[in-house]
């Protein structure tokens, strides 16, 4: 999941960036904590994944929207 949102050469870099981003969004972090997320988790549950997608959108969705050509 971290690689999907923060593609890096090294998984550890992606994971660090992803966890930092999660903590920077208080409601996202609170929702994940309610779903039994901890900073030690290495695999997210389907519920946790759904929470992340609800808050951040589908990975690359924003990038794809920006790259679409404008209407003529």
Wavefront OBJ file of the C-alpha trace (Angstrom):
o trace
v 0.000 0.000 0.000
v 2.825 2.389 0.872
v 4.476 1.731 -2.492
v 1.215 2.561 -4.273
v 1.039 6.029 -2.713
v 4.774 6.679 -2.311
v 6.698 4.747 -4.946
v 10.373 4.629 -3.976
v 13.289 2.421 -4.822
v 13.314 1.086 -1.272
v 10.236 -0.209 0.542
v 11.437 1.266 3.818
v 11.385 4.774 2.310
v 7.848 4.280 1.023
v 6.685 2.989 4.382
v 8.256 5.895 6.281
v 6.691 8.450 3.940
v 3.306 6.760 4.048
v 3.239 6.549 7.864
v 4.321 10.178 8.171
v 1.557 11.245 5.773
v -1.057 9.227 7.675
v -0.091 10.870 10.961
v -0.320 14.277 9.297
v -4.037 13.813 8.655
v -5.626 13.617 12.113
v -8.992 12.198 11.037
v -7.381 9.539 8.852
v -5.053 8.512 11.663
v -7.929 8.432 14.185
v -10.064 6.291 11.861
v -7.177 3.873 11.352
v -6.540 3.635 15.091
v -10.217 2.725 15.586
v -9.662 -0.050 13.027
v -6.814 -1.469 15.149
v -3.985 0.132 13.151
v -0.638 0.587 14.912
v 2.699 1.932 13.721
v 4.021 -1.634 13.918
v 1.497 -3.021 11.400
v 3.160 -4.401 8.282
v -0.010 -5.457 6.470
v -3.216 -3.460 6.386
v -6.598 -5.145 6.756
v -9.268 -4.635 4.085
v -11.040 -2.216 6.443
v -7.856 -0.201 6.952
v -7.259 -0.108 3.201
v -10.803 1.157 2.663
v -10.214 3.909 5.237
v -7.016 5.015 3.502
v -8.718 5.079 0.096
v -11.689 7.004 1.524
v -9.327 9.700 2.830
v -6.616 9.740 0.160
v -8.413 8.426 -2.896
v -7.198 5.675 -5.165
v -3.411 5.738 -5.670
v -2.449 7.892 -8.673
v -6.040 9.144 -9.067
v -5.081 12.794 -8.540
v -2.068 12.470 -10.846
v -4.209 10.936 -13.580
v -6.800 13.711 -13.223
v -4.122 16.374 -13.629
v -2.713 14.667 -16.721
v -6.059 14.518 -18.531
v -6.289 16.937 -21.442
v -8.691 19.850 -20.863
v -12.020 19.878 -22.636
v -11.963 21.554 -26.044
l 1 2 3 4 5 6 7 8 9 10 11 12 13 14 15 16 17 18 19 20 21 22 23 24 25 26 27 28 29 30 31 32 33 34 35 36 37 38 39 40 41 42 43 44 45 46 47 48 49 50 51 52 53 54 55 56 57 58 59 60 61 62 63 64 65 66 67 68 69 70 71 72
